Amino acid sequence: MIQKKICMVGAFAVGKTSLVTRFVQSIFSDKYLTTVGVKIDKKPIKIGDVDVTLVLWDLAGEDELSKMRMSYMRGASGYLLVVDGTRPTTLDTAINLQKKVDEFFGKEVPFVLLLNKNDLTSEWCLGDAEIEELAGKRWTAIKTSAKTGEGIEKAFLTLTQMIVGE
Amino acid sequence: MTDFDMAGFFAAMNIVVMERLGDGSLQVIGTTPHWFGQLYPNVDMEGGRLRLEDGSSFLEIFIDEVADFWRKNETGRLTSDAWTETDSLGNECILEVSATCFEGRKIVVIESLGDSFKKRQTVFQKARETFLDKEALEKVVAERTEDLRKTTEDLRKALDAIVHVLALTVEVRDPYTAGHQRRVANLARAIAVEMDLSETVVESIYMAGVIHDIGKISVPAELLSKPGPLNENEFNLIKAHPQVGCDILKDIDFPWDISRIVHQHHEKMDGSGYPQGMSGEHIILEARILMVADVVEAMASHRPYRPALGIEKALEEIKKNSGLSYDPDVVDACVNLFSEKGYNLEQEMT
């Protein structure tokens, strides 16, 4: 059994915890409950014939008061970079965090960008310009909704495949 | 204190106390609460020794971070963030780890947070909800500001269109001066920019220039295109146009003082102008600029009563009467535009 550490990274209140909870326990709550520190969960999955246990580190989001502690990324094989599609500033935060993570590791670490809260279509703010910018970076981006479950399995499986395939 | 049951005390405090050994393992001191065994089932319970794994667990990352603190044998303690981990029975444990040096030994204390975590979480929760409210408010403000900007832009475009239509009402009656107001407006704006005036002033000069002859609507069309010289009565009719223009414009709530500029654009520095005979700095700067632009354009262009005199003659005229009829600073800026900056009235005229 392979064990892989994956971190959830992004601004506060983008839905990192909800994505993990939906993926691990298949449940969702509309109530926002902020993460303090780190929450660690495990989830066994199968990639082809390979059994992999994902150790999911749900890191408290960045805000004006607290910055992400990069040391928590130590030993991570990859990470999910989460953006709230209804809050454009969270994309800026994600872009900055991605740079910091690369600097921390001194190399590019596999990651997938999640454009979360895709169920909130009327409040969606990410326009063509932002999407084009991401396309320019050649990032793998997946639209997700912890509420409906859209894209979540795909997100974790895509990242795990990137990691296992390395 | 010799009979103090340290191990029992640790159990009562619901904490795990360990010593970091030279080989990197952690030696449990005393007994451990039940949650510790569930969380670290691999701990060698007989020897009470916890061997760390691959360097990526929360405990290992923390221990790595406090290495300097231990090496320097500093006083006090370092404490981690809270960390939540699920034990082998599926229970969530909310923990915090501290490091300290005690009698030269590297001590690690893991504490189950319980209710104190809820208080801490409440503080963070409130702060982040406030941030979210602030973000939402900023978003609304940004959206409304953008709406306002668009509305202002639309209004501005409508205003521009109205001003240009007003200008045309004069020009359709006087084809010889068709385009005169636009060219004067362009030149006046260029002079204002050359004089480094503010954007608002530049804009007001331009807009006033576009309709500065609106008052000529009161002058009979045949007089405007009369090929010969005007008699005194006819000239008096012409001289009334700044006042008529002002009367037409004064009740329109422009963002600039256009009616005043139009009113004064034939006033001269020495008081010999019309309609009020104002002099010097009693004439507003915008009108002094418009005056120079008007004279230069008029002299350089063809008129029903004479052919075009050319730009050289026009510049000669304003230089000759600089300080008498015309504001010297405005004259300097205008001359500079043509002689140094290559301003081309002919090009503007095409």
Boltz contact constraints between the chains, C-beta under 6 A:
constraints:
  - contact:
      token1: [A, 5]
      token2: [B, 56]
      max_distance: 6.0
  - contact:
      token1: [A, 12]
      token2: [B, 128]
      max_distance: 6.0
  - contact:
      token1: [A, 13]
      token2: [B, 132]
      max_distance: 6.0
  - contact:
      token1: [A, 34]
      token2: [B, 124]
      max_distance: 6.0
  - contact:
      token1: [A, 34]
      token2: [B, 125]
      max_distance: 6.0
  - contact:
      token1: [A, 34]
      token2: [B, 128]
      max_distance: 6.0
  - contact:
      token1: [A, 36]
      token2: [B, 82]
      max_distance: 6.0
  - contact:
      token1: [A, 36]
      token2: [B, 121]
      max_distance: 6.0
  - contact:
      token1: [A, 36]
      token2: [B, 124]
      max_distance: 6.0
  - contact:
      token1: [A, 37]
      token2: [B, 81]
      max_distance: 6.0
  - contact:
      token1: [A, 37]
      token2: [B, 82]
      max_distance: 6.0
  - contact:
      token1: [A, 37]
      token2: [B, 83]
      max_distance: 6.0
  - contact:
      token1: [A, 38]
      token2: [B, 83]
      max_distance: 6.0
  - contact:
      token1: [A, 39]
      token2: [B, 84]
      max_distance: 6.0
  - contact:
      token1: [A, 40]
      token2: [B, 85]
      max_distance: 6.0
  - contact:
      token1: [A, 63]
      token2: [B, 131]
      max_distance: 6.0
  - contact:
      token1: [A, 71]
      token2: [B, 61]
      max_distance: 6.0
  - contact:
      token1: [A, 71]
      token2: [B, 65]
      max_distance: 6.0
  - contact:
      token1: [A, 74]
      token2: [B, 56]
      max_distance: 6.0
  - contact:
      token1: [A, 74]
      token2: [B, 61]
      max_distance: 6.0
  - contact:
      token1: [A, 75]
      token2: [B, 55]
      max_distance: 6.0
  - contact:
      token1: [A, 75]
      token2: [B, 56]
      max_distance: 6.0
